[in-house]
Amino acid sequence: MKTKLLDQIRHAIRVRHYSIRTEQAYVFWIRRFIFYHKKRHPKNMHDKEVIEFLTFLAVKKEVAASTQNVAQNALVFLYKNVLARPLGDISSASRAKKPKKLPVVLSQDEVRVLLIRLRGVHLLIGALLYGSGLRLMECLQLRVKDLDFSYHCIHVREGKGAKDRVVVFPEQLHLVFIEHINKTKLIHEQDLKNGFGRVHLPYRLANKYTNADREWKWQYGYSDRATTTRSRLS
């Protein structure tokens, strides 16, 4: 059976260890490109159609420069790594304007006001994002084994660029995390009794360790069914 184009794209992205966000963005923009050209197959198109699509995004849709760059990167990836027909000179495409903006950095008081308005697991995630400097997806994909209470650090696995790194784990969050994880563990044990409690494992670990997806250490660190007390974060 012939593999569908989008499945080929996903496979090409995953063997290069790109992030899930990159995969989603590339697939989205390639689909948009195909639908813009009335569902013509990309193998029957090339530079001319790519230039037309990128110009359409800049002129008609008025997308941000960063958005147009992502769309262009997706199409360059498609033609180079999936169709094996690298694009030529597409510099004639109209470019989206790059606005000059200063980065917005919240003050300590503004962060405090923001955290006061969060509840439960969202408060826990928000406090960890601010206290550890994690990227959003790094924070959401943390597993129990990545939290190192002894050395006050968090091990980030397969972060941006498929790189591992270590970030600080603020001591002020230890007690509330322990409380949350203990409640989450009880939920996990109940899920196992009900025939659930499995998580996604990276790459081929699921085949190598057949029961690891049920082990506690591999579970994700958050559960919206386990409430977090606000008093410990005050």
Secondary structure, 3 states (H helix, E strand, C coil): CCCCHHHHHHHHHHHCCCCHHHHHHHHHHHHHHHHHCCCCCHHHCCHHHHHHHHHHHHHCCCCCHHHHHHHHHHHHHHHHHHCCCCCCCCCCCCCCCCCCCCCCCCCHHHHHHHHHCCCHHHHHHHHHHHHHCCCHHHHHCCEHHHEECCCCEEEECCCHHHCCEEEECCHHHHHHHHHHHHHHHHHHHHHHHCCCCCCCCCCCHHHHCCCHHHCHHHCECCCCCCCCCCHHHC
